[in-house]
Amino acid sequence: MESAPPSARELDSYREQADRFIAEELEEYYLHFAGLKKEFELEAIYERHAGLMTLEAVQRVGAAVDGTRNRELARFACEGYLANLTREHAERLAELEASLEATVDGETVPFRMLVPAISNEPDRARRERLERTRNELTLEHLNPIYLEAAELQRGAVPDLGAATYLELYRDRFAYELDGLAAQCRALLDSTERLFEHSLDRALRERVGVSLAEAERWDVRRLFRASSWDAMFTAEKMLPALRATLGDLGISLERQPNVHLDVERRDTKSPRAFCAPIEVPEKVMLVIQPMGGPDDWRALFHEAGHTEHFAHTSPSLTMEEKRLGDNAVTEGWAMLLEHLTNDPAWLSRRLDFPDPQGFAGEGAVQLLWLVRRYSAKLLYELEFFAADDPLALEPRYVELLTDALKIEPGAADYLGDIDAGFYVTSYLRSWAFEAQLRSFLRERWGTTWFTRREAGSLLRELWELGQKPTADELLKDVTGAPIELEAVADKIRETLPAPR
């Protein structure tokens, strides 16, 4: 029996409860990962808002969808329903990741520190041992839980009105998955020679192995970029961010709705994050400065999210402020993050000795990421349409090896999946950023980030929140549709073409 759609009053009540659920969840996330409380207590929040996630409530919200009207609210309801079904699995995974330890060469390494340990390890043989240990722990302890959760969600999707998870997003939520997949295949083809040539050269110069010899633990070491740490010190991070925003006419200190948490706490997350608890009234930017290129990228990325949410118009609806197309907020995050790899910005802010050399390494890393996520999307399309997730491990290895020329850890075939096809948000955000950056440079030059007029345009666009899609926003500003090949064009500006 089909569910009767809710009344306008019931929809407004659901919308208000959804807003409070998101705010409370984000507040809990902030308090825990900022090191202000030890426990990560989600159960009470889910219990207070249990009515949002019953199958009946989700089906009734789904019945209210009319074209694009109420579609984002229905997506929130479906995702909440599926997440609630597997909340226990998520908690078990988090507990295991926090408690598992590995003993390598007589040294005990927490599971969550294995990847940083691999990246920071100069000895190649030890990197391999750390990587293989991580793979074994994932296979033995985490994958059974991932598999159980995947099968549980797979069985629940038909109750949401779609035969498969793929159909739910492609048909009910109108995700342009097939068109984006075609762009991914085209990008993989067009950048193949450039990728092989550039990655081989970077590996030889920085790690001492060729692409033919390299393994995944060598790539982690390559992208750690530790040789540049002296330029990206912890002390310079916040002053550089403040000065960059100041050039655009934005004072970080004079934004009463932006709360900058920079205190050192032993239990605080080492990586920057943004928690938009109330949009736009209370946006948290959290950082424990450690230094190094990756730490700077993370800070500027999260600052992009922060400024977007902090400038969002309070007059927008809940969906337009909190939901919508996440490629939009990821695009704004990428725009600020990629400044830290821009030769003009490096010369202005850091008096950088070799901005072109650093930019070249950053371009190789970006190409790796875009090719990796292109392969991930192709994999996820198959994963979410398949009858048996266990059968997909060989496809994961095949697709990612073909894209990256280096074999991934087979054990990651379940954990290396983003819920809600979030992989599409990253892919489209890279294209959005590349095309918007070209527009800004054409209008205000290579130092567009120093112009108040550029800052005024950004603030005007940030006010729109998540109301337009990334495609609509880019079309309105530049007249062009989102094209993934624009990322390749941006990379070609920096990397020399292979002979």
Secondary structure as GFF3:
##gff-version 3
##sequence-region A 1 499
A	DSSP	alpha_helix	8	33	.	.	.	ID=ss1
A	DSSP	alpha_helix	43	48	.	.	.	ID=ss2
A	DSSP	three_ten_helix	50	53	.	.	.	ID=ss3
A	DSSP	alpha_helix	55	63	.	.	.	ID=ss4
A	DSSP	alpha_helix	71	85	.	.	.	ID=ss5
A	DSSP	alpha_helix	87	99	.	.	.	ID=ss6
A	DSSP	beta_strand	101	104	.	.	.	ID=ss7
A	DSSP	beta_strand	107	110	.	.	.	ID=ss8
A	DSSP	three_ten_helix	111	113	.	.	.	ID=ss9
A	DSSP	alpha_helix	114	120	.	.	.	ID=ss10
A	DSSP	alpha_helix	124	137	.	.	.	ID=ss11
A	DSSP	pi_helix	138	142	.	.	.	ID=ss12
A	DSSP	alpha_helix	143	156	.	.	.	ID=ss13
A	DSSP	three_ten_helix	157	160	.	.	.	ID=ss14
A	DSSP	alpha_helix	165	167	.	.	.	ID=ss15
A	DSSP	pi_helix	168	172	.	.	.	ID=ss16
A	DSSP	alpha_helix	177	190	.	.	.	ID=ss17
A	DSSP	alpha_helix	192	206	.	.	.	ID=ss18
A	DSSP	alpha_helix	216	224	.	.	.	ID=ss19
A	DSSP	three_ten_helix	226	228	.	.	.	ID=ss20
A	DSSP	alpha_helix	234	247	.	.	.	ID=ss21
A	DSSP	beta_strand	258	261	.	.	.	ID=ss22
A	DSSP	beta_strand	273	278	.	.	.	ID=ss23
A	DSSP	beta_strand	282	286	.	.	.	ID=ss24
A	DSSP	alpha_helix	293	311	.	.	.	ID=ss25
A	DSSP	alpha_helix	318	322	.	.	.	ID=ss26
A	DSSP	alpha_helix	326	337	.	.	.	ID=ss27
A	DSSP	three_ten_helix	338	341	.	.	.	ID=ss28
A	DSSP	alpha_helix	343	350	.	.	.	ID=ss29
A	DSSP	alpha_helix	355	383	.	.	.	ID=ss30
A	DSSP	three_ten_helix	389	392	.	.	.	ID=ss31
A	DSSP	alpha_helix	393	404	.	.	.	ID=ss32
A	DSSP	three_ten_helix	410	413	.	.	.	ID=ss33
A	DSSP	three_ten_helix	419	421	.	.	.	ID=ss34
A	DSSP	alpha_helix	423	444	.	.	.	ID=ss35
A	DSSP	three_ten_helix	448	450	.	.	.	ID=ss36
A	DSSP	alpha_helix	452	462	.	.	.	ID=ss37
A	DSSP	alpha_helix	470	478	.	.	.	ID=ss38
A	DSSP	alpha_helix	485	492	.	.	.	ID=ss39
###
